[in-house]
Amino acid sequence: MLAAGVLLPQPSAQAAGFASLSISVPSSASLGSQTTGASSISGSLGSVTVTTIGGTGLVGNGQWTATVVSTAFKTGAGSASETIAAGSVSYRSGPVTGTTGIAANLCTPSQLASSVSIGTTQTAMSCGTVPLLTGTTVTWQPTITISLPVSAVAGTYTGTITHSVA
């Protein structure tokens, strides 16, 4: 039996012209379990939300881009057969699932229909024409898929998926 858990570290953010810009993610997620020999495991990461806070005197519009990257997933001592490479972890942002203060069509999910490997940093979501004067939130619920190598041994695998926004 293979099980996969995701540790989600404190995300990072920069203001990008807003009074405040932040991203929130669940502290952890479980992708469930899969039988040994299966080709992949997949599950929801949970809600990811970018929040902007406007400020008095701020005029015009800003934009932001949220990015995502994964580490390898490991079990046991992390030997070759106990490691799933970061390049085997894929992310599909899916559609915007909720907004406040901004129209959802101003945001562009990077992987609406298909997944992309997040072994290197990828764009998860971007939003343009975001008002600087008012606060906004944009939420999506990405799906994580991990391709399992034939050599993977049974165990509980953990890895880290990091989101940032700027």
C-alpha positions as a printed Julia matrix, in Angstrom:
166×3 Matrix{Float64}:
   0.0    0.0     0.0
   1.35   3.4    -0.95
   0.1    6.55    0.78
   1.03  10.13   -0.01
   0.9   13.14    2.28
   1.75  16.71    1.44
   3.36  19.14    3.86
   2.63  22.73    2.96
   5.11  25.24    4.42
   4.28  28.83    5.27
   3.82  30.49    1.87
   5.73  33.58    0.86
   4.4   36.8    -0.61
   5.44  40.29   -1.67
   3.15  43.31   -1.8
   3.39  44.05   -5.58
   1.78  47.5    -5.19
  -0.96  46.36   -2.81
  -1.1   47.45    0.82
  -0.87  43.7     1.51
  -0.69  40.55   -0.62
  -0.78  37.04    0.86
  -1.47  33.42   -0.03
  -2.96  30.8     2.26
  -2.89  27.03    1.83
  -3.85  24.05    4.01
  -1.09  23.06    6.45
  -1.18  19.49    5.15
  -3.12  17.26    2.78
  -3.48  13.54    2.22
  -3.78  12.11   -1.25
  -5.01   8.81    0.18
  -3.51   5.43   -0.58
  -2.92   3.27   -3.62
  -1.97  -0.37   -4.15
   1.65  -1.2    -4.89
   2.11  -1.39   -8.65
  -0.44   1.35   -9.43
   0.7    3.95  -11.95
  -0.42   7.09  -10.05
  -2.17   8.6    -7.04
  -4.24  11.75   -7.2
  -6.2   14.01   -4.86
  -7.24  17.52   -3.96
  -4.77  19.78   -2.23
  -7.61  21.8    -0.67
  -8.36  25.5    -1.07
  -5.6   27.91   -2.05
  -6.52  31.58   -1.56
  -4.74  34.78   -2.56
  -5.81  37.86   -0.59
  -5.05  41.47   -1.43
  -5.68  44.36    0.91
  -6.16  47.79   -0.59
  -5.25  51.02    1.07
  -6.27  54.65    1.25
  -4.63  56.64   -1.52
  -3.83  53.62   -3.66
  -5.23  54.14   -7.15
  -5.32  52.08  -10.29
  -4.94  48.36  -10.67
  -2.31  45.78   -9.85
  -1.63  42.21  -10.79
  -0.25  39.13   -9.11
   1.05  35.69  -10.04
   0.95  32.65   -7.77
   3.6   29.98   -8.35
   4.01  26.41   -7.12
   6.9   23.93   -6.83
   7.32  20.48   -5.26
  10.08  18.52   -3.59
  10.56  14.8    -4.09
   8.27  12.52   -2.06
  10.07  10.05    0.21
   9.4    7.23    2.63
  11.74   5.37    4.99
  15.38   6.38    4.56
  14.73   7.88    1.14
  16.7    5.33   -0.88
  16.17   5.19   -4.65
  13.2    2.82   -4.31
  11.81   4.98   -1.47
  11.87   8.24   -3.46
   9.48   9.65   -6.04
  11.18  12.44   -8.0
   9.74  15.97   -7.84
   9.31  15.83  -11.62
   6.73  13.05  -11.1
   4.47  15.45   -9.16
   1.87  17.24  -11.31
  -0.48  20.13  -10.51
  -3.75  21.17  -12.08
  -5.08  24.44  -10.72
  -8.57  24.0   -12.15
 -11.0   26.92  -12.31
 -11.41  29.77   -9.85
 -13.84  28.45   -7.21
 -14.53  31.69   -5.35
 -13.82  35.42   -5.36
 -14.6   38.57   -3.42
 -14.07  42.11   -4.67
 -13.0   40.99   -8.14
 -14.55  39.23  -11.13
 -13.33  35.64  -11.57
 -12.75  36.24  -15.29
  -9.87  38.61  -14.43
  -7.89  35.61  -13.2
  -6.23  33.0   -15.35
  -5.67  29.46  -14.07
  -2.51  28.12  -15.67
  -3.61  24.49  -15.81
  -7.38  24.52  -16.28
  -7.74  21.22  -18.12
  -4.39  19.45  -17.91
  -1.66  18.99  -15.31
   1.91  20.24  -15.41
   4.96  18.85  -13.61
   5.95  21.0   -10.63
   9.47  19.65  -10.22
  10.45  23.19  -11.2
   8.54  26.38  -10.38
   5.35  26.8   -12.42
   2.61  29.45  -12.52
  -0.51  28.23  -10.72
  -2.78  31.28  -11.16
  -2.42  34.87  -12.28
  -4.74  37.82  -11.86
  -4.65  41.16  -13.66
  -6.58  44.39  -13.28
  -6.91  43.86   -9.52
  -8.11  47.07   -7.8
  -5.48  48.51   -5.45
  -8.03  50.46   -3.4
 -10.19  47.54   -2.23
  -9.53  44.1    -0.78
  -9.96  40.99   -2.93
  -9.72  37.22   -2.6
  -9.36  34.52   -5.24
  -9.65  30.8    -4.37
  -9.0   27.61   -6.32
  -8.72  23.92   -5.4
  -5.81  22.28   -7.22
  -5.49  18.58   -7.94
  -2.15  16.87   -7.32
  -1.21  13.74   -9.27
   1.92  11.75   -8.51
   3.18   9.29  -11.13
   4.41   6.24   -9.25
   7.56   4.51  -10.48
   7.42   0.74  -10.89
  10.24   0.48   -8.34
   8.3    2.33   -5.59
   8.06   0.34   -2.37
   5.1    0.34    0.01
   5.12   3.15    2.55
   3.79   6.56    3.49
   5.47   9.11    1.23
   5.74  12.77    2.21
   6.85  15.78    0.24
   6.47  19.54    0.29
   4.54  21.67   -2.18
   5.3   25.38   -1.87
   3.1   28.22   -3.14
   4.3   31.83   -3.46
   2.62  35.0    -4.73
   4.1   38.24   -6.03
